[in-house]
Amino acid sequence: MIDKFKKKKLDDICIQITDGTHSTVKNNPLGNNFLLSCKNIKNGQINITPNDRKIDEKTLNQLRKRTKLEKNDIVITTVGTIGETAIIKQKLPNYDFQRSVGIIKPNGKKICPKYLYYYLNSPSYQKYISLLARGSAQQCLFIGPLKESIVYTTELKIQEKIASILTTYDKLIENNTRRIEILEEMAQRIYKEWFVNFKYPGHENDKLEDSELGIIPEGW
């Protein structure tokens, strides 16, 4: 199986590798699009908050000329925390990135985007690019070394099979995580209802009394 894997430079299996804009972009409170940075990429997700910089359609299109950001591109943090990645899921994303994020555009004829995404997240690659980072005050992974970084690839069909298996596991993890979040939300609501609002089962039959903590059910 190992014999089927070959070493490739990342640049050789991608159409383009670049980073986000180096220009200063003003915030436009009326804009419906966003200019994001490395802090918006965490645990495989692109997180947009109300506090993120807003931009209008014209500015987004100008930025897009550089990055050509589209579905199945992979973004990777290159400043501060190195190596956080996410894969673009939207056909026309309503955001672009600053220079602290690298944009990797896989060549679909040479590499399965999902396979590449999982490979870039592997412990071996993460350790590898951490050694390529430079800077004392703040670590930076420059585009040149990123392009030269090594990726092990195999036949497209095998890549797609590997990606499919890992995607299935990812979905299971996401579903379980969501279930846990829902249970936590339910527990918090019950706690508030029972111990803050005192609307626990049978509360209608209990009397309230003064205490150092305020009004509480009698006998608490």
N, C-alpha and C positions, 0 to 999 in steps of 0.2 A: 504493500500500500504506500509506504514511504517513497518508493522509487517513482511513483506517479506524480510526486510533488516537485515543482521546479522553482528555483529562485528567480524572482523578477524585481526590477526596480519599480517602485510605485509609479513613477512617471511613465514607464513603458506600458502600463496597463490602464492608463487613464487618458482621457481626452484633454483635460486641463486640470492643473493644480495651482490655485492662487489663494490670496487672502482677501479679506473685506476691504472696504474703502480706507484710504490713508488720509482722506480729506476731512475737514471739520464740517459737520452737518448740523444745522440748527434744528432745534425742536419746533415742531409745528403742532400746537395743541388741537388744531382742527383736522389734522391728518388721520386717515384711516389705516395707515400702514406703520411699520415699526422698524427702527434701526437697532439691532441687538448686538450684544458683545459676548465674550466668553462666559460671563456670569449667567447667561440665559441657557446654557447647555449643561445638563446634569442628569446622570443616570439614564442616558439614552433618550432623553426628552428635551424638547425646546420649549422652555417655559416663558410665557409672555405675561407681564404684570402691568397694571394701570400706570405704574411709575416709569415704564420704559419710554425711550424717546420716540415720539411720533413723527412721521414724515408723510408728505402728500404723494399722490400717484406719480407726478412728474419727477420728483426726487428719487422715488423707488426705481423708476425706469432708467434713470441716469446711472444709479448704482448697479443695476442689473446688467448694464453694458459691460461692466468689469467682471462680475462674478458669473453671469449667465445662470444664476441659481434656479434649479428646477427639481422636479420629482426624481428621487433615487440618487441625488447628490449626497455626499457625506460631508458633514461639517465636523471640525476637530479644533479644540481649544489649543492655542499656541502661545499663550501668555499667562503667567501665574501658575494655575493648575493645568498641567500639560496632559493632553490625551483624552479629555472628555469628548465623546462623540455622539452624533445623532444622525439619522438618515431622514432626508426630506420626504415627507409623505404626501404633501399637497402638490397638485399639478401646477398651480400658480400661487406660491406662498406670498402672503402679504407682509413680508419682512425681508430684510437683507442684513448684512453684518459689517461690523467694524474690523479693523486690521488684526484684532486679537483672536480671530477665527480663521482657520484655513478651510477652503472649499475644494473638495476632491470630486471630480466628475469622472466616474468610472466609464471605461469603454466596454459596453455591453457585449461586444464580440470577443472580448478577452477575459472579462471578469464579471461574475455575478455581483451586483451591488450589495445584496444582503450578505453574501459570503464575505466580501471585503469589509463590510461593517463589523461583522463578528470577528474577523481576523484582526482588525485594528483594535478591538477590545480585548484580545487575548493577552494573558499575563506576560507572555514572552515578548510580544510587540510593544506593550506598554513599558516594559523594562528597557527595551531597546531604544525607544524614542526618548526616554527620560535621560539616557546617556548622551543623546544628540543635543539636548537643550543647553543653552548657554545663558550666562548672566548670574551675577552674585545677588544683587538686591531683588531682582525679579527674573525668574526663569523664562526664557523665550525659545520656542522652537521655530527656526526660520524656514521659509519655504524651500530654499535650496536643499538643505539636509532632508526635509520631508520628502521631496521628490526622489532623492537618492536612497531613501529607506527601502529595505528589502521585505518583500512579501512572498510567501510560498503559495503557489497556485497549482491547480490540477485541471482536469478536463471540466468544461462548463457543466456537463450533466452531473458530475460528482459534486461540484461546487453548489449547484442548485439543490441537490439532495441534502447536503450538509446544512445549508441555510434553512431548508424547510424543516428539518428536525429541530434546529435551534430556535426557529421562530415558534414552533409548537410549544416548546418548553417556556419560552418568553411569555406567550399568551397565558399559559397556566399560572405562571408567577404573577402576572398582572392581575388575573382574575382573583387569585388568592389574596393579593395585596388589597384589592378593592373590597373584598369581603371583610377583611380585617378592619379596614377604614370604616366600613358601614357599621360593623359591630361596635367599634369605638365610639362612633357618633351616637348610636343607640344608647350605649352605656352612659355617655355624658348627658344625654337628654333625660334618661331615667333618674340619674343622680340629681339633676337640677329640679325635676318635677317632684321627686320624693323629699329631698333634703334641703331644698331652697324654697320651693313653693309649697311644700308640705301637702302635696296632693298624692299621697301614697294610698294603696288600697285600704279602705276603711277609714280614711281621714275624716269623713263626714260625721262619724260618731265620737271624735276626739275633741277636747276643748283646748284652746290656746292659752298660754300664760306668759307673763313677762319674765325675762331672764337677762343676764349680763350680755348675752348675745343678741337680745331683742326678743321678739315674739316667737315662741316655739311651742310645739304640742306639749300638753301637760304630761309630766313624768319623764320627759326626755333629759 
